[in-house]
Amino acid sequence: MPILILWIVFALIPAVIAIGKGRSPVGWFFIGVLLSPILAAVIVSVLPSPAVEQQRHDELVAAASRNARPVGPDTQDDPISVVARLAQLRDSGAITTEEYEAKKAELLSRI
């Protein structure tokens, strides 16, 4: 019985650490009870706070949107590279030869 009481008391340590990290103390208390107070304390200690995770996510989304460029023949690429991509599509069977020739004529007329 004293071991059970000690186990529950030590399970409060991850809960206290979770409060400082902005995480659920009740959830981490139960994780400490079910797994191990020491293991739960180590895990919650190394986890970043939710605010840091959100900031990292926002930075990644912003970087991805800055680096994103449209794909396909409607891009602002030079017509020669677009014709080369269209040839690849024609060779793979994704478009017909007639579609390739029509789009190639349209692109080359822009030059």
N, C-alpha and C positions, 0 to 999 in steps of 0.2 A: 504494500500500500504506500509506503513512503517513496518508493521509486516512481509510482504513478503521479504522486503529488509533485515530486521534483521535476518529472518530465513535463507536466503542465506548466509549472513555474518557468522552466527554461524555454518553453514554447512561447512565452511572452516576449523573449528577446527579439525574435524575428518580427514580431508585431510592432515593437518599439522602433526597430530599424526601418520598417515599412512606413511608419508615420513620417519619419524624416525624409524618405524618398518620395513621398506623395503617392504611395500605393496603399492598398486596402490592408489595414492592420488585422481585421477579422479573418480575411482570407489567408494571410500569412501566419496567423496564429494556428488555424486549422491545418495548414501545410506543415507547420512545425510539430503539431501533435501527431499527424498521420505519418510523416516521413521521419524526421529527426530534427530536433531544435537546432542542432549545430549545422546540419546540411541546409536547412531553410534559412538560417542566419547568413550563411556564406552566399547562398544564391541571391537573396534579396540585397545583400551588400554590394555585389558586383553588377547588379542590374542598374542601368541608367534610369533617371527619373523620367516619367512620361513627358515632361516638358522638353527634355533633351531629345527624346525619341521623336516628338512632333517636329521640333526644329530641324533635325536631321532629315526627316521625311520631306518637309517643305523645301529644304535646300536641294534635295535630289530631284524633286518634281520641277523646281525652277531650272535646274541645270539641264534636265531632259527636255524641257520645253524650249530652252535656248538653242539646244543642239538639234532639235527636230527639224527635218525638212521634208516637204512633200515628196512622195515617190510616184513616179509614173511620167507619162509623156507631157503632162501639164506643168511640169516644173520649169524653172527658168534656165535650165541647162542649155548648152549650145545644141543646135539641131543635129549636129553630126553624132554626138553621143546618144541622143534620143533615137536616131535612126539605127544606131548599132544595137541599142536595147530592143527596139522593135524587131530587128533581124533575129535576135536571140529568141524572142517570143514566137516569131514565125517558124524558126527552125525547131522549136520545141512543140509546135502544134497548137499553141495557145491562141494564135490568131491565124486567119487565112492569108494567103498570098495577096488576094485582092485588098484586104484590109491593110496589109503592110504597104502595098503600093500607093493606096489612097493617102494614108497618113504620111508616107515619105514625100509624096508630091506636095502635100500641104506644108510640111516642115521646110522643104527645100525652097518653096516659093517665098518664105519669109526671109531668106538670106539676101 
